[in-house]
Amino acid sequence: MSLNVEGFKSSALLSQIDEHLKTMSEAERKDQVKKVKGVFQFNVKNSANQTATWTFDLKSGTGAMHKGTVAGLKPDITIDLKDDDFVALAEGKANGQKLFMSGKIKVKGAIMMATKLDSVLNAAKEKTGFKAKL
C-alpha cells in the first residue's frame, strides 16, 4: 500500500522511512521495536490547509508505517506540523527543538518518545540519504 498522499511533500520522506524498514532484517526490525516501544502519529498540514495522517508503529511485531490512523492502535505520541517544516526537518535545514519551542511543532503524549524516533530516522538516513533531526 502506498504511503503517498497527493499534495504532501512529506509523504515521500515517510515512504523512504518505510522502504528503509523493509530493507532491514526481521531481527533488526524487532530490535528497533524493542528499543522504541511506541506508536507515533504524524498529522501533517500542507499549504492548501489539508491534513494527512500517518501512523508509525514501533510498538508491535516488526514495525510498520501506515497511511492514516489504524483501528485499535493508539498513538503514544502525536506530532502535528506543517508539510514544509517536516521536509525542512528531514533535510536537516530545521531544528526540531527550535520548531517545538516556537510552536511550529505540537506534540501530545509521551514527548520523550521523540528522542527515540530520532535514532530510527538517523538509521534510515544512513541507508537512504535523507537527513532527519528531531
N, C-alpha and C positions, 0 to 999 in steps of 0.2 A: 504494500500500500504506500502510495506516495505521500510524503510529508509536505510537499509544496502547496502553497496557497497563493493564488493569483494576487498580485499587488503587494506582496510581502517579501522584501529582500532577505529578511532573516530566515525565511523558510529554507533557503539554500544552505545556510550555515547549519541549521538543525539537521538537514539531510546529511551533511558531511559528518556530523557527530554520529548519526545513526549508521552511516556507512563504516565509520571507524569501529563502532561497536561490532558490526558484522564481520570485520576482518580479524577480530580478536578470537582466541580460542575460547571454548566454553569455560575452561578453568580460569582464564584471565577475566572473563566477564563475571563469573561468580565471585572472584576476588574483589572486583570493583564494587559489586553489590554488597559484599561483606564489609568493605571499608566505608561505604557511604550510608547504607541503610536508610534511604529516603526517597520520597516521591516529590518531584519538582513540577510545578505548573507554571508555564510561561504564558502570560496574557500580553500580547504584543499589539500595539495600536499603530496603524500606518498613517500616511499623510492624508488619506481620504477619510480619516476618523473611523475606520473599520477596525474591529478587533479580531484577532485569530488566537487560538489557544493551542498549545502543545503540552503534552504530559510526558515527562522523562521519569520512567520507573527504574530506580536503582535500589529497590527495596525487596523485590521478589524475583525468583528464577534467575535468569542470566541478564537482566536489564533490557529495557526496550524504550524506544521513543514512539510516541503516538500523536497523531493529529487530533486535536480536540481533547475532551475530558474522557476518562474511562470509568464506566459504571463500576462502583464498588472499590475504586482506587482513590482514596482520599489523599490529597497532597499534604506533605509535611511542611512545605514552603511554597508560597505563591509569589511570583515575581511579575510585577506589572511595569512595562516600559515601552517606549516608542521604538518603532522599527529601526529608525536611523541610529538611535542610541545603542540598540542591540548590535547592529552592524559595526558601529564605532568601537564597541567593547571587543568584539570578535577580531577586529583588525588591529587591536592594540592602540587605537587612537583616542580612547577614552578610559578613564579610571573608574571602576565600579564603585569604589568608596566615595569618590567625589560626586558621581551621579546620584548616589544614595543620599549623601548629605545635602545636595541641592534639590532633592525632591523629584529628580527625574527618574529614579527607580524607586518603586514602592514594594516593600517586602512584608508579607504576612506569614506568620508561623515561625518555624524554627530558623531564625536568621543565621545562626552559626552554621547551618547546613550549607549555606552558600560557599563557605570556605572549602567544604568537601567537594562541591561541584567544580571548583577551580582546578583541583588536581585531575579530575576526569577530562576537563576541557583542555588542559595543558597536554595530557597524553594524546588526545585527539589531534591537537595542533602539531605535535611532532610527526604524526603519521600523514596528516592531510595538508599541512602547510598553512592553515588559517591560524590566526592568533586570537586568544581569548584571555581576558583578565577580569575577574570579578573582584 
